[in-house]
Amino acid sequence: MTASHDVLFHALADPTRRAIFERLCREGEQTVGGLTAEAGVSQPAVSKHLGVLKRAGLVRDRQAGRQTHYTAQIEALAPLIDWAKQLESYWQKRFDDLESLLGRMDQ
């Protein structure tokens, strides 16, 4: 794994950050105030979580007057998807080997 993977995993490890990211993915662009209303944490905490997500490349911000709007950058998950696909082939081979072994044991 690379450092970029670590940054992504760290950003998504926190359940509040994951919920914020998922909400942005589902509902589209949101302001900090809009995200705070349903986050269950304070506005400063939401802002800190958004900062972590932004440094990981998972969100992008846009200023509009005095408000900052955030948008999910779902394509930033591509390295994690690639990593999971690599593990999928590893585990699929292991499961195939186990299936073969169990088949031989049944004989």
C-alpha positions in Angstrom: 0.0 0.0 0.0 1.1 3.5 -0.7 0.9 6.6 1.5 -2.1 7.8 -0.5 -3.9 4.6 0.5 -3.1 5.4 4.1 -4.5 8.9 3.8 -7.7 7.6 2.3 -8.1 4.9 4.9 -7.4 7.4 7.7 -10.0 9.8 6.3 -12.6 7.2 6.0 -11.8 5.4 9.3 -13.8 7.8 11.4 -17.6 7.1 11.4 -18.5 10.8 11.4 -16.3 11.5 8.4 -17.7 8.5 6.6 -21.2 9.7 7.2 -20.4 13.2 6.0 -18.7 11.7 2.8 -21.6 9.4 2.2 -24.1 12.2 2.6 -22.2 14.3 0.1 -22.2 11.4 -2.3 -25.9 10.8 -1.9 -27.3 14.3 -1.7 -24.7 16.3 -3.6 -23.2 19.7 -2.7 -23.8 20.9 0.8 -22.7 23.8 3.0 -21.0 23.3 6.4 -24.2 24.4 8.0 -26.3 21.9 6.1 -23.9 19.1 7.0 -23.8 20.2 10.7 -27.6 20.0 10.9 -27.6 16.2 10.6 -24.0 15.3 11.7 -24.7 15.1 15.4 -21.5 17.1 16.1 -20.7 20.8 16.3 -19.9 23.0 13.4 -16.2 23.3 14.3 -16.0 19.5 14.4 -17.7 19.2 11.0 -15.3 21.7 9.6 -12.3 19.7 11.0 -13.7 16.5 9.5 -14.2 18.3 6.1 -10.5 19.4 6.3 -9.4 15.8 6.7 -11.6 14.7 3.8 -10.3 17.6 1.7 -6.6 16.8 2.4 -7.4 13.2 1.3 -8.9 14.5 -2.0 -12.3 13.1 -1.1 -14.1 16.5 -1.1 -13.7 19.7 -2.9 -14.8 23.1 -1.6 -16.2 26.2 -3.4 -16.7 29.6 -1.9 -20.0 31.4 -2.6 -20.1 34.6 -0.7 -19.6 33.8 3.0 -20.5 30.2 2.6 -18.3 27.2 1.7 -20.0 24.5 -0.3 -18.5 21.0 -0.3 -18.8 18.3 -3.0 -17.8 14.6 -2.8 -15.0 13.6 -5.2 -15.9 9.9 -5.6 -13.2 9.3 -8.1 -10.7 9.8 -5.3 -11.7 6.3 -4.1 -10.2 4.7 -7.2 -6.9 3.7 -5.5 -8.9 1.9 -2.8 -11.1 0.1 -5.4 -8.0 -1.0 -7.2 -6.4 -2.3 -4.0 -9.6 -4.2 -3.1 -9.7 -5.8 -6.5 -6.2 -7.0 -6.0 -7.2 -8.6 -2.7 -10.3 -10.1 -4.4 -8.2 -12.2 -6.7 -6.0 -13.3 -3.8 -9.0 -14.4 -1.7 -10.8 -16.0 -4.7 -7.8 -18.3 -5.2 -7.7 -19.2 -1.6 -11.4 -20.0 -1.6 -11.0 -22.1 -4.7 -8.2 -24.0 -3.1 -10.3 -24.5 0.0 -13.2 -25.8 -2.0 -10.9 -28.2 -3.8 -9.5 -29.5 -0.5 -13.0 -29.9 1.0 -14.1 -31.8 -2.2 -11.1 -34.2 -1.9 -11.9 -34.7 1.8 -15.5 -35.7 1.0 -14.3 -38.4 -1.3 
